[in-house]
């Protein structure tokens, strides 16, 4: 997981940098400061890590995001299956309305 810290002033945001975080061991790794003073990023990181229950909240959020990702994959695969499955039905007569929904006769539309 990567934590990104921003400074927001009057509708403008400034990226202060990011810190990578290993949630299983709850240790931080690489730190990349976008400002000249990396002490600001170090202070923010330390304050964040000392928030009560932050580890449990981050682990819960990670589980929620994984479940959302799984649902999105499931929805996409269902959508793809619908788009690629052949249409099975009775044969359309030439003078019947076209099954595409245009309202035209089949012989004038998708024949």
Protein Blocks (a to p, Z undefined) as FASTA:
>chain_A
ZZdddddeehiacdfbdcdddfklopafddddfbfblmlmmmmmmmmmmpghklmmmmmm
mmmmmmmmmmmmmmmmmmmmmmmpccddddddfkbccfklnopafklmmZZ
